[in-house]
Amino acid sequence: MSTARPTTVYAAGAVLWRIIGDDVHVLVIHRTEHKDVSLPKGKVDPGETLPQTAVREIREETGIKVALGVPLGATEYVMPNGKNKFVQYWAAEVTTKAIQKSKFVPNDEVAALEWLPLASARGELSYEPDKEILDNFAALVKDGVTKTFAVVVLRHGKATSPSDWRGEDATRPLTERGLTQAHGIVRTIAAWKPKRFISSTAARCKATIAPVAKALGKDVKSTNKISQDAFESGKADVRYVVGQVVRKRKSTVICTHGPVAPAVIRELALATGTPRSAALDEASMLDTASFTVVHLSSTHPSSGIIAVETHDSQL
C-alpha cells in the first residue's frame, strides 16, 4: 500500500497457475501493441492498493477472476521516459470454473493468452524481470508448497478512547475514522477471497470485520477466546482458535486487538513449526485497521509459514 512518488509508477500483477495433466502450467500474455510476451500486470488506479490492482488488472487482461496467493516479490526498473516502475507480484491459482467464466477475446491490449509449462514460459517471456518473478514461483513448485491459504490477522479500527467511554471496555465503538477504516480495507482484504471470518466479541472488532464479510456474503463467528478482556485476564485461548483455522485450511480473517495479534501470529508459527524471527515479530505489531497476511501450505501445513506480508490502512 505504498504511496506513489511522482517519479515512480506503481503496478501489480501475478503468476497465474494451474495443473494441466501432471504439470504446473502458468499463463503468459501476448501483448498486441508491444508485440511481446509478459506476465499479466498493470498500473495502479487512483485510490487503489497494490492487491486491488493485481486482481483488477488480471481480470481486465485475461477475463479471469482470481484470489491472490503468496507474494512473489517485486521488480523495479527505469522506463524509457526516465520514471521508475515498481511492480509487485503474487501467485494466483486459477480454477477450472474461473476459466469457464472468462469472457476474454483478443483486443487492442492483449492479442492472446497461452498456458505453458514453467520452462517453456520462461523461454517465452520477453523481459528479464518477469523471468526473475517466475523463478521465485518455480522455487515454490520445487518445494511442493504451491497451493496455499491465507490467514489475515486484522487489528480493529480506531475506537473511542477508554477515557471517553463510560461503559464496559468491550462495548467501546469505532470512531468515525474507525468506521472509515473498516470500509476502506474491504477491497484489499477481498483480494485474497477469504472464506471464513472470526472476530473477538468486542464491539470494535465486530464493526471492523463486518463490512468485508458482508461484501463477500459471509457470516462472522465471534469468540471471546481472542478478546482483549479474556487475554488480559488469562482466560483467552488463542491456540484453540488458530488450531481450528490451520486444520480447516481455508483462507480466514481473524479480527482481534493490538495486544492479542502477536499471540495469534506466534500461535500460527507454532502450529506450523516455524521458527520465531524478527520479521514475524515486526509483522505482529499492527496499527489500527492494519493487517498481516500469513500464507500457509494447504497440502503441507507443517512445512512452516510460506510468506508474510503486512498492509497498513492509510486512513
Secondary structure, 3 states (H helix, E strand, C coil): CCCCCCCEEEEEEEEEEEEECCEEEEEEEEECCCCEEECCEEECCCCCCHHHHHHHHHHHHHCCCCCCCCEEEEEEEECCCCCEEEEEEEEEECCHHHHHHCCCCCCCCEEEEEEEEHHHHHHHCCCHHHHHHHHHHHHHHHHCCCCEEEEEEEECCCECCHHHCCCCHHHCCECHHHHHHHHHCHHHHHCCCCCEEEEECCHHHHHHHHHHHHHCCCCCEEEHHHCHHHHHCCCCCHHHHHHHHHHHCCCEEEEECCCCHHHHHHHHHHHCCCCCCHHHHHHCCCCCCCEEEEEEECCCHHHCEEEEEEECCCC
